[in-house]
Amino acid sequence: MTSARLPDVRFLLSHPAHLLALGFGIGLMPFAPGTFGTLLALPIASVLHRSASDELFLGAAAFLLVGGGVAAQVTGRHLHVADHSSIVIDETAAFLLVLFFTGTDVMRQLLAFVLFRLFDIAKPPPIRQADAAFKNGFGVMFDDVLAAAYTLVVLAVAQRIFGG
């Protein structure tokens, strides 16, 4: 069995899929790459909220979800680990979808960030089962989409209970 590669800048730049999957280099962070990959969605969302229509924003999120799945598949194969910790496009794309719904309110974004990271790390059912069942690009993205869905449900309930 081939051991997992530890990606570096050379690996990052060796294939366009690696560049996307590793969040344009964010995945090379020596600690908490998933957290930094999640944070990468904030400036992207900021630009999209300011300068794009809702359709374009959702199109960008869809592109990152689908393109990220393909990139994660290729990169995971090259790293010999389907969901290597350096692959962060899943966090970026899924959290970008959450940010579409939170809007530009900083407190909502902060709460969404904390909730998303909590669900992504804790992996409550069925996230853990999905993560275990799908060891490919789809699976890499799908568990984070589920974490995004949990985040949005909690935010919707909080909005309903606390208003505003």
C-alpha positions in Angstrom: 0.0 0.0 0.0 1.3 3.5 -0.9 1.5 5.9 2.0 -0.2 9.3 2.0 1.7 12.2 0.6 2.2 15.4 2.6 1.4 18.1 0.1 3.7 21.1 -0.4 3.7 24.1 -2.8 5.2 21.9 -5.6 2.2 19.5 -5.2 -0.2 22.4 -5.0 0.9 23.8 -8.3 1.4 20.5 -10.1 -2.3 20.2 -11.2 -5.2 22.6 -11.4 -7.4 20.2 -9.3 -4.8 20.4 -6.5 -5.0 24.2 -6.5 -8.8 24.2 -6.2 -9.0 21.3 -3.7 -6.3 22.7 -1.4 -8.1 26.1 -1.3 -5.5 27.9 -3.4 -2.9 27.0 -0.7 -5.0 27.3 2.5 -4.9 23.5 2.8 -1.1 23.7 3.3 -1.6 25.3 6.7 0.2 23.3 9.3 -2.7 23.4 11.8 -6.5 23.6 11.4 -6.6 23.7 7.6 -10.4 23.0 7.7 -11.0 26.0 9.8 -8.9 28.2 7.5 -10.7 26.6 4.5 -14.0 27.6 6.1 -12.7 31.2 6.6 -11.7 31.3 2.9 -15.5 31.5 2.1 -15.8 34.9 3.9 -13.9 37.1 1.4 -15.5 35.2 -1.5 -19.0 35.8 0.0 -18.1 39.4 0.7 -17.3 40.0 -3.0 -20.3 38.1 -4.2 -22.7 39.8 -1.8 -21.4 43.2 -3.0 -21.1 42.7 -6.7 -23.2 39.7 -7.8 -26.8 38.8 -8.2 -28.3 36.0 -6.0 -28.3 33.7 -9.1 -24.6 34.4 -9.7 -23.8 33.9 -6.0 -25.6 30.5 -6.0 -24.0 29.6 -9.3 -20.5 30.3 -7.8 -21.4 28.1 -4.8 -22.7 25.3 -7.2 -19.5 25.6 -9.3 -17.4 25.2 -6.2 -19.4 22.3 -4.9 -19.3 20.4 -8.2 -15.8 21.5 -9.3 -14.6 21.0 -5.8 -15.9 17.4 -5.8 -14.0 16.7 -9.0 -10.9 18.4 -7.7 -11.1 16.5 -4.4 -11.5 13.2 -6.2 -8.3 13.9 -8.3 -6.3 15.3 -5.4 -7.4 12.5 -3.0 -6.3 10.0 -5.5 -2.9 11.7 -5.9 -2.5 12.0 -2.2 -3.6 8.3 -1.7 -6.2 9.5 0.9 -9.8 10.2 -0.3 -10.4 13.0 2.3 -6.9 14.2 3.1 -6.9 17.0 5.7 -5.3 19.4 3.2 -8.4 19.2 1.0 -10.4 22.2 2.1 -12.6 23.1 -0.8 -15.4 21.1 0.8 -15.4 23.5 3.8 -15.1 26.6 1.6 -17.9 25.6 -0.8 -20.4 24.4 1.8 -19.8 27.4 4.1 -20.2 29.7 1.1 -23.7 28.3 0.7 -24.4 29.0 4.3 -23.1 32.6 3.9 -25.6 33.1 1.0 -28.4 32.8 3.6 -26.7 34.6 6.5 -26.2 37.8 4.4 -23.6 40.3 5.4 -24.5 40.6 9.1 -21.2 39.9 11.0 -22.9 38.4 14.0 -24.9 35.9 11.9 -21.8 35.0 10.0 -19.9 34.4 13.3 -22.7 32.2 14.7 -22.8 30.4 11.4 -19.1 29.8 11.4 -19.1 28.4 14.9 -22.1 26.1 14.2 -20.7 24.9 10.9 -17.3 24.1 12.4 -19.1 22.3 15.3 -21.1 20.2 12.9 -18.2 19.5 10.6 -16.0 18.4 13.5 -18.5 16.5 15.6 -20.2 14.9 12.6 -23.6 14.1 14.2 -25.8 11.5 12.3 -26.1 11.2 9.4 -22.9 13.2 8.7 -20.7 10.6 10.3 -22.4 7.8 8.3 -22.1 9.7 5.0 -18.4 10.5 5.7 -17.8 6.7 6.3 -19.9 5.6 3.3 -18.5 7.7 0.5 -14.8 7.7 0.0 -14.6 9.8 -3.1 -15.0 13.4 -4.3 -18.7 13.3 -3.7 -18.3 12.1 -0.2 -15.7 14.7 0.6 -18.2 17.4 -0.4 -21.4 15.7 0.9 -20.6 15.5 4.6 -19.8 19.3 4.5 -23.1 20.0 2.7 -24.9 18.1 5.5 -23.0 20.2 8.1 -24.1 23.3 6.2 -27.7 22.0 6.2 -27.6 21.5 10.0 -26.1 25.0 10.4 -28.9 26.5 8.3 -31.6 24.6 10.3 -30.2 25.8 13.6 -30.0 29.4 12.3 -33.6 29.2 11.0 -34.8 27.9 14.4 -32.9 30.6 16.2 -34.3 33.3 13.9 -37.8 32.0 14.5 -37.4 31.9 18.3 -35.3 35.0 18.9 -36.4 37.1 15.8 -34.4 39.7 14.0 
